[in-house]
Amino acid sequence: MDEWSFLTKHARALICIAQDPGVRLRDIAGELGVTERSAYGIVNDLTAAGYVVKDKDGRRNRYEIQAHLPLRDAIARERTIGEVLAILVDPRSDVATTPRPAAAGSGSTAPARRPRATRGAHRD
């Protein structure tokens, strides 16, 4: 059986950045089990999508996660990056505590979703 993970490499890279905003690409690559070039591509994807802002700090990069942005996944679009990272990263981290900007006219939260039945699940 092939090794696999519930989280994509992009999600795992975000976790690395959330745990250490000054993390090196070499360390992200090692954590993900990919080359530095692949890690660069993943971080570049996250930066291009706006989820991560990269700033130069001397010879190193520092990253800032835009925790208020919604997930790209259509099923979980009402959730933010910060909310997911709050579950996956050390709760002492300040990543998920960035306040979410209020959308115009949104005074309520999205209704809770009913869980989907899985394929092959018995329905009563």
C-alpha positions in Angstrom: 0.0 0.0 0.0 1.3 3.4 -0.9 2.0 6.0 1.8 -0.5 8.8 1.8 -1.6 11.7 4.0 -5.0 13.3 4.7 -3.4 16.6 4.2 -1.9 17.9 1.0 1.7 19.0 0.7 0.4 22.6 0.5 -1.5 22.2 3.8 1.5 20.6 5.4 3.7 23.4 4.2 1.3 25.9 5.7 1.6 24.1 9.0 5.4 24.3 8.8 5.1 28.1 8.2 2.5 28.5 11.0 4.9 26.8 13.4 7.9 28.8 12.3 7.4 31.9 10.1 11.1 32.0 9.5 11.3 28.3 8.4 13.8 27.6 5.6 12.7 25.9 2.3 15.2 23.2 3.1 13.3 22.4 6.4 9.9 22.5 4.6 11.3 20.1 2.0 12.6 17.7 4.6 9.3 17.8 6.5 7.3 17.1 3.3 9.7 14.6 1.9 10.2 16.6 -1.3 13.1 18.4 -3.0 13.9 22.0 -2.2 12.7 22.9 -5.7 9.3 21.3 -5.0 9.1 23.0 -1.7 9.8 26.3 -3.4 7.0 25.6 -5.9 4.6 24.8 -3.1 5.4 28.0 -1.2 5.3 29.9 -4.4 1.8 28.5 -5.1 0.7 29.6 -1.6 2.2 33.1 -2.1 0.6 33.5 -5.6 -2.8 32.5 -4.2 -2.4 35.1 -1.5 -2.4 32.7 1.5 1.2 33.5 2.4 3.0 36.9 2.2 6.8 36.5 1.9 9.1 39.2 3.3 12.9 39.4 3.1 14.5 39.4 6.6 18.2 39.8 5.8 19.2 36.8 3.8 16.2 34.8 4.9 12.5 34.9 4.2 9.8 35.4 6.8 6.3 34.3 6.0 3.0 35.6 7.2 -0.1 33.5 6.7 -3.2 35.4 5.8 -5.4 33.5 8.3 -8.6 35.4 7.3 -8.8 34.0 3.8 -11.3 31.2 3.1 -10.2 27.7 2.0 -10.3 27.0 -1.7 -12.2 23.8 -1.2 -15.8 24.2 -2.2 -17.0 21.9 0.6 -15.3 24.0 3.3 -15.3 27.5 1.8 -17.0 29.0 4.8 -13.9 28.1 6.9 -10.7 30.2 7.0 -7.1 29.1 6.8 -6.8 30.4 10.4 -9.6 28.2 11.7 -8.1 25.1 10.2 -4.6 25.9 11.4 -6.0 26.5 14.9 -6.9 22.8 14.9 -3.7 21.5 13.4 -1.1 23.8 15.0 0.0 24.4 18.5 -2.8 26.4 20.2 -0.2 28.8 21.6 0.6 29.9 18.1 -0.9 33.3 17.2 -1.7 32.2 13.6 -5.4 31.7 14.0 -6.0 34.6 16.3 -5.8 37.1 13.5 -9.3 38.7 13.4 -11.4 37.8 10.4 -12.6 40.8 8.5 -16.4 41.1 8.6 -18.1 40.8 5.2 -20.6 43.5 4.3 -24.0 42.6 5.7 -22.9 39.5 7.4 -24.2 39.5 10.9 -24.6 35.8 11.2 -22.5 32.7 10.8 -23.1 30.1 8.1 -25.4 27.3 9.1 -23.9 24.1 10.1 -23.7 21.5 7.4 -25.1 18.0 7.7 -22.5 15.3 7.3 -22.6 13.6 3.9 -23.3 9.9 3.7 -20.2 8.1 2.6 -20.3 5.7 -0.4 -21.6 2.4 0.7 -22.9 3.7 4.0 -26.2 2.2 5.2 -29.0 4.8 5.4 -32.0 4.1 7.7 
